[in-house]
Every structure is written in structure tokens, then in C-alpha cells.
Amino acid sequence: MASYPIQIMAMDRLVFEGDVEHIMARGTEGYLGVLAHHAPLITELDEGVLEMTEGGAKRRFKLEGGLLEVGGNQAVILADGVVEELS
């Protein structure tokens, strides 16, 4: 499966930067998934779990809301806060 770069930034720090195959995030209109070469979009994120697949392994973060921007085969999340990485 193709991968793409993502950055997850909180107000005070860079939380994650790397290549992922897939993300699943909770938007204000419901959950959405993003694969490589996704159409450009900007959406507001609701409080919830962000799940992503990195090198075949799942990683999960609890977000306190924010924005997701997808474009140019990359993604950026500007999080209001990241509570923790979930196991």
C-alpha cells in the first residue's frame, strides 16, 4: 500500500512526523479515512481518536480537536491538544 507524509502538531510541539499508509480521524461530520493520493481537503476535527497505519503497524492518538489538511499527497494535523498516544 502506498504511503504519504504526515505531520501532527500541537500548539507547543511536533507530536509526530513520518510516512503512513492510512489515517482515520473523527471530523465534526463523522469519521473519515485518508489514503495516499487523496483529494485535497481541509476539515475540522472533533475530539476523538486518530488512528494511523505506519509501516503496517497501528498507532493511535487521542486528539482534543483541531484541523486536518490534505493536499499534494501529504497531510497536516494542527491539533488543539494531544492527550496521549494510546496503546
C-alpha positions in Angstrom: 0.0 0.0 0.0 1.3 3.5 -0.9 2.4 5.8 1.9 2.4 9.6 2.3 4.0 12.0 4.8 2.0 13.4 7.8 2.8 15.9 10.5 0.8 16.1 13.7 1.4 19.3 15.6 0.1 20.5 18.9 0.3 24.2 19.9 3.6 23.6 21.8 5.3 20.7 20.0 5.6 18.4 17.0 3.9 15.2 18.1 4.6 13.0 15.1 6.3 13.2 11.7 6.6 10.3 9.3 5.1 8.3 6.5 1.8 6.5 6.9 -0.4 4.3 4.7 -3.7 5.3 6.2 -5.3 7.6 8.8 -8.8 7.5 10.3 -9.9 10.7 12.1 -13.0 11.9 13.7 -14.3 15.0 11.9 -17.1 17.2 13.0 -19.3 15.5 10.4 -18.2 11.9 11.3 -15.2 9.7 10.8 -13.1 10.0 7.6 -10.3 7.9 6.2 -7.3 9.2 4.1 -5.2 7.0 1.8 -2.3 8.1 -0.4 -3.3 10.4 -3.3 -6.5 11.6 -1.5 -8.3 14.5 -3.0 -7.4 17.9 -1.3 -9.5 18.8 1.7 -9.5 20.9 4.9 -11.8 19.8 7.7 -12.3 20.5 11.4 -11.6 17.6 13.7 -13.7 16.8 16.7 -12.3 15.4 20.0 -11.6 11.7 19.5 -9.1 9.1 18.5 -6.8 9.4 15.4 -5.7 6.0 14.1 -3.0 5.6 11.6 -1.1 2.8 9.9 2.6 3.3 9.8 4.7 0.5 8.2 1.8 -1.9 8.7 1.6 -1.2 12.4 -1.3 0.7 14.0 -0.7 3.9 16.1 -3.4 5.8 17.9 -3.5 9.3 19.5 -6.3 11.0 21.4 -6.9 14.4 20.0 -8.7 17.3 21.5 -9.9 18.6 18.2 -8.2 20.7 15.5 -7.8 20.8 11.8 -6.8 18.3 9.1 -5.4 19.5 5.8 -4.8 17.0 3.0 -3.2 18.0 -0.3 -0.2 17.3 -2.6 -0.1 13.7 -1.3 0.6 14.8 2.3 -1.4 15.6 5.4 -1.0 18.0 8.3 -3.0 17.9 11.6 -3.0 21.0 13.7 -4.3 19.7 17.0 -5.9 21.8 19.7 -4.2 19.3 22.0 -2.9 15.7 22.0 -3.7 14.0 25.3 -1.6 10.8 24.8 -0.6 8.1 22.5 -2.9 5.1 23.1 -1.7 1.5 23.0 
